[in-house]
Amino acid sequence: MIESEFITLGQFLKMTDAIQSGGMAKWFLSEYAVFVNGEAEDRRGRKLRPGDTVNVPGTGRFRISAAEGTKPHAD
């Protein structure tokens, strides 16, 4: 669950223990195919919002959800 409007893909990878530090995100995304909403994604700054699905090889498939009380923000 995220407690803000969005989380970046790099932050998410660290949160799921796919990487040890935020600095590893660029390398990880260049070496492994990560899918956001079914499409390959290699941008560590990609904003993930509630409802997005992320498939991380060797780690799992995740659905982003908002923490209770967090209001989504329209762009």
Secondary structure, 3 states (H helix, E strand, C coil): CECCCCEEHHHHHHHCCCCCCHHHHHHHHHHCCEEECCEEECCCCCEECCCCEEEECCCEEEECCECCCCCCCCC
